[in-house]
Amino acid sequence: MITFFLIPTDKIMALRVLTGESILKHRDLPSKFLIFFLLFHCCISIPMVVAEESHEIVQSGILVPVEDDSSDNNFKSEFPELKTRSQSDADGTVKEKIRASVSLNTFYSDIAGNINLNGSNISLDRDTELSRKIRLAYQGEVAFSKNFKFQFEYLKIDESCTTRSIINFDNSTYSQNSDFELVTDLYDFGLAAKVSPEEQNSSFTLHLLGGVKIQRLDQKMEENTSKISQVSRLDQNSSLPYVGLLGDFKLSKALTLHSSLKYLALNKKDSTTRLSDLRAFLIHRLNSDAPENELHWNISFGYRYLLVHSKANDNSSELALAGPTLGIEASF
């Protein structure tokens, strides 16, 4: 075992001063020997890390002895062990957890519009008995980060009624009280990018929207009488890209005002496309005290207006729905 003598720093500096030319030229050999002996002990008494003898941990802090089977004199640091925020964050960055939500919304709306396909001309509110009813919209959202979200929606319109007047449908004439069926599938796929500045305790967030609505429209006309029996079916598929804005204003810990607008208006020589999807509703978080990374349940109530218009050559279709909405959402 090697024993080291610790000499205070101020005394070491004093010894260095004593080694000036006046002292070194002194002819008293015992004095010179004593000076060099003290200098030797000063040099070897400076704390050093000796791996073969002490196995100490190299770290800033105070060195204190610890017990070890391989050596009697080992050292460790009194500073607490540093831990990373996440084992996967070796570079020091924090990975954000992906959040998702699914919701079911009831849409109590009437339906209006005009359908002109293959020589047909139907005014839904004037020529048919279509009435206000509850329709279901399935929505979902995946938040890859705080700034980007993927959104999707599926809305189905399935209507059956009778006609109020004589209608020319698919180059055939159908009398009053003929059976009319309208089935429309509306798919919405879009992205939301946060554009509002990141401010602490901010109650308002703004997102820029971009995506596409896909419409699959199918209509059927049928007449069965003692004199005639005929059936005709027409369909139309269209894609409508859009841009828009989405804003959330947090009124309190449990209440949020949500509004969004998706819009498109394109006019070309032989085609016209128009889309308006306006929503405004109030969101109430049922378990507002739950942490952000746990399951949240929300209910919403508001109003929605939807207009989808597509025209190509001489074929066109337009659907308009408006009414209150009520929904429930699970966010996890």
C-alpha positions in Angstrom: 0.0 0.0 0.0 1.3 3.4 -0.9 0.8 6.3 1.5 0.5 9.9 0.1 1.0 13.1 2.0 -1.4 15.9 1.2 0.3 19.3 1.2 -1.9 22.4 1.0 -1.6 24.4 -2.2 -0.4 27.6 -0.5 2.5 25.7 1.0 3.4 24.2 -2.3 3.6 27.7 -3.8 5.8 28.8 -0.9 8.2 26.0 -1.5 8.5 26.9 -5.2 9.5 30.4 -4.1 12.2 29.0 -1.9 13.8 27.3 -4.8 15.1 30.6 -6.2 18.7 31.2 -7.3 19.6 32.6 -3.8 18.7 29.3 -2.1 20.0 27.0 -4.7 23.4 28.7 -4.6 23.6 28.1 -0.8 26.6 25.9 0.0 24.8 24.2 2.9 24.3 20.7 1.6 21.9 19.5 4.4 19.6 22.5 3.6 19.6 21.7 -0.1 18.8 18.1 0.7 15.9 19.1 2.9 14.5 21.4 0.2 14.6 18.7 -2.5 13.1 16.1 -0.2 10.1 18.4 0.5 9.7 19.1 -3.2 9.7 15.4 -3.9 6.9 14.8 -1.4 4.9 17.7 -2.8 5.0 16.3 -6.3 3.9 12.8 -5.3 1.3 13.9 -2.8 -0.9 15.5 -5.5 -4.1 13.4 -5.9 -3.8 11.1 -8.9 -6.0 8.4 -10.4 -4.1 5.1 -10.3 -6.3 2.4 -11.9 -4.0 -0.5 -10.9 -4.1 0.4 -7.2 -7.4 2.1 -6.4 -9.9 1.2 -9.3 -11.6 4.6 -8.6 -14.4 6.0 -10.7 -13.4 9.0 -12.7 -16.0 11.7 -12.1 -16.2 15.2 -10.9 -16.9 15.3 -7.2 -15.5 14.2 -3.8 -13.7 10.9 -3.7 -14.7 8.7 -0.7 -13.5 5.2 0.1 -15.7 2.2 -0.7 -15.4 -1.5 -0.1 -14.4 -3.8 -2.8 -13.2 -7.4 -2.9 -10.3 -6.7 -5.3 -8.7 -3.8 -3.3 -8.8 -2.2 0.2 -8.7 1.4 -1.0 -11.2 2.2 -3.7 -13.2 5.4 -4.3 -16.5 6.5 -5.6 -18.2 9.8 -6.2 -20.8 11.3 -3.8 -22.6 12.8 -6.7 -25.9 11.0 -7.6 -25.8 8.8 -10.7 -26.9 10.6 -13.8 -29.8 8.9 -15.7 -31.0 9.6 -19.3 -34.6 10.7 -19.9 -35.2 7.6 -22.0 -33.2 4.5 -22.9 -34.0 5.1 -26.5 -32.8 8.7 -26.4 -29.1 8.1 -26.6 -28.6 11.4 -28.5 -30.4 13.4 -25.8 -33.6 14.0 -27.7 -37.0 13.1 -26.4 -39.3 11.0 -28.6 -42.9 12.1 -28.6 -45.6 9.6 -28.1 -48.0 9.0 -31.0 -51.6 9.9 -30.0 -54.7 8.7 -31.7 -58.4 9.3 -31.4 -61.6 7.8 -32.8 -65.1 9.4 -32.7 -68.7 8.7 -33.7 -70.8 11.7 -34.7 -74.5 11.9 -35.3 -75.4 14.4 -38.0 -79.1 15.4 -37.9 -79.5 17.1 -41.3 -81.7 17.5 -44.2 -80.4 16.9 -47.7 -80.7 19.0 -50.9 -79.1 19.3 -54.2 -79.4 18.4 -57.9 -78.3 15.3 -59.8 -77.9 15.5 -63.6 -76.4 12.2 -65.0 -76.9 10.8 -68.4 -79.8 13.0 -69.3 -81.4 12.8 -65.8 -82.4 15.9 -63.9 -83.5 15.4 -60.3 -83.9 18.1 -57.7 -83.7 16.2 -54.4 -85.7 18.7 -52.3 -88.3 19.4 -55.0 -88.8 16.0 -56.8 -88.3 13.5 -53.9 -89.6 12.9 -50.4 -86.2 13.0 -48.8 -86.5 14.4 -45.3 -84.3 15.3 -42.3 -82.8 12.3 -40.5 -79.9 11.2 -38.4 -76.7 10.2 -40.3 -73.5 8.8 -38.9 -70.0 10.0 -39.5 -67.0 8.0 -38.3 -63.8 10.1 -37.7 -60.3 9.4 -36.6 -57.0 11.2 -36.0 -53.4 10.1 -35.6 -51.0 12.7 -34.1 -47.4 11.8 -35.1 -46.1 14.9 -33.2 -47.4 18.1 -31.7 -47.2 19.7 -35.1 -48.6 17.1 -37.6 -51.8 15.1 -37.6 -53.4 12.7 -40.1 -57.2 12.9 -40.2 -59.8 10.7 -41.8 -63.6 10.5 -42.0 -66.3 8.3 -43.5 -69.8 9.6 -44.0 -72.5 7.4 -45.5 -75.8 8.7 -47.0 -78.3 6.0 -47.6 -81.8 7.3 -48.6 -84.9 5.7 -49.9 -88.1 7.5 -50.8 -90.7 8.1 -53.5 -90.9 10.7 -56.2 -93.3 13.7 -56.1 -93.5 14.3 -59.8 -92.7 12.8 -63.2 -88.9 12.4 -63.7 -86.7 11.8 -66.7 -84.1 9.3 -65.5 -81.5 7.6 -67.7 -83.4 8.5 -70.8 -86.5 7.0 -69.4 -89.6 8.6 -68.0 -90.7 7.6 -64.5 -94.2 8.5 -63.2 -95.0 10.0 -59.8 -94.6 7.7 -56.7 -91.7 5.8 -58.3 -89.1 4.4 -55.9 -85.9 6.4 -55.6 -82.8 5.3 -53.8 -79.7 7.4 -53.2 -76.5 6.0 -51.7 -73.4 8.1 -51.3 -70.1 7.3 -49.7 -67.9 10.2 -48.7 -64.2 9.5 -47.7 -62.0 12.3 -46.4 -58.2 11.9 -46.0 -56.1 14.9 -44.9 -53.2 16.3 -43.0 -53.1 19.1 -40.4 -49.9 21.1 -39.8 -49.7 23.4 -36.8 -48.8 27.0 -37.9 -49.5 28.9 -34.7 -46.3 29.9 -32.7 -45.3 27.7 -29.7 -46.1 29.7 -26.7 -46.3 28.6 -23.1 -49.8 28.4 -21.6 -51.3 29.5 -25.0 -55.1 28.8 -25.2 -55.3 29.0 -29.1 -53.8 26.7 -31.7 -54.2 27.0 -35.5 -53.6 24.3 -38.1 -53.3 24.4 -41.9 -55.4 21.7 -43.6 -54.9 19.9 -46.9 -56.4 16.7 -48.2 -58.9 15.1 -50.6 -62.6 14.0 -50.4 -63.6 11.0 -52.4 -67.3 10.7 -53.4 -69.0 7.6 -54.7 -72.5 8.3 -55.7 -75.0 5.7 -56.7 -78.7 6.3 -57.5 -81.5 3.9 -58.5 -84.9 4.6 -59.9 -87.6 1.8 -60.0 -91.2 1.8 -61.2 -93.5 -1.2 -60.9 -97.1 -0.8 -62.0 -99.7 -2.9 -63.8 -98.7 -1.2 -67.0 -94.9 -0.9 -66.8 -91.9 -2.2 -64.9 -88.5 -0.6 -65.3 -85.3 -0.1 -63.3 -82.4 2.2 -64.0 -79.1 2.8 -62.1 -76.6 5.6 -62.4 -73.3 6.2 -60.6 -70.6 8.8 -60.4 -67.1 8.9 -58.7 -65.2 12.1 -58.1 -62.2 13.3 -56.1 -62.2 16.8 -54.6 -58.9 18.1 -53.1 -59.1 20.9 -50.6 -57.3 23.3 -48.3 -58.5 24.8 -45.1 -57.9 26.0 -41.5 -58.6 24.4 -38.1 -58.6 26.3 -34.9 -59.0 25.3 -31.3 -59.6 27.8 -28.5 -59.3 26.4 -25.0 -62.0 28.0 -22.8 -61.1 26.0 -19.7 -59.4 22.8 -18.6 -62.5 20.8 -19.7 -64.0 23.0 -22.5 -62.6 23.7 -26.0 -64.2 25.5 -28.9 -63.3 23.8 -32.2 -63.9 25.2 -35.7 -62.7 24.2 -39.1 -63.2 25.1 -42.8 -62.3 22.9 -45.8 -62.8 24.7 -49.1 -62.2 24.3 -52.8 -63.5 26.1 -55.9 -62.2 25.1 -59.3 -63.7 26.2 -62.7 -62.3 24.7 -65.9 -63.7 24.6 -69.4 -65.6 21.3 -69.1 -65.5 20.7 -65.4 -66.4 22.5 -62.1 -65.6 21.5 -58.6 -66.8 23.1 -55.4 -66.4 21.9 -51.8 -67.4 23.6 -48.5 -67.2 21.8 -45.2 -67.8 24.1 -42.2 -67.8 22.8 -38.6 -68.1 24.6 -35.3 -68.7 22.8 -32.0 -67.9 22.7 -28.3 -65.8 19.8 -26.9 -66.2 18.8 -23.2 -63.5 16.5 -21.7 -65.2 14.2 -19.2 -62.0 13.2 -17.4 -60.2 16.5 -17.5 -58.0 15.7 -14.5 -56.4 12.6 -16.2 -52.8 12.9 -17.4 -52.2 13.7 -21.1 -50.8 10.3 -21.9 -53.9 8.4 -20.6 -57.3 7.6 -22.2 -59.6 10.7 -22.5 -63.3 10.7 -23.2 -64.8 13.7 -24.9 -68.3 14.7 -26.0 -69.1 17.4 -28.6 -72.1 19.4 -29.7 -72.2 21.8 -32.6 -73.2 22.6 -36.2 -72.0 21.4 -39.6 -72.6 22.5 -43.2 -71.4 20.3 -46.1 -71.6 21.0 -49.8 -70.1 18.7 -52.5 -70.5 19.7 -56.1 -68.8 18.0 -59.1 -69.4 18.5 -62.8 -67.6 16.9 -65.7 -68.9 17.6 -69.3 -72.7 17.3 -69.1 -72.9 15.2 -65.9 -73.1 16.8 -62.5 -74.1 16.1 -59.0 -74.5 18.4 -55.9 -75.3 17.4 -52.4 -75.9 19.8 -49.5 -76.4 18.8 -45.9 -76.7 21.1 -42.8 -77.7 20.5 -39.2 -76.6 20.0 -35.6 -74.1 17.3 -34.6 -73.5 15.3 -31.4 -70.6 13.0 -31.0 -68.4 11.1 -28.6 -64.6 10.7 -28.9 -62.0 8.5 -27.3 -58.4 9.8 -27.3 -55.5 7.5 -26.4 
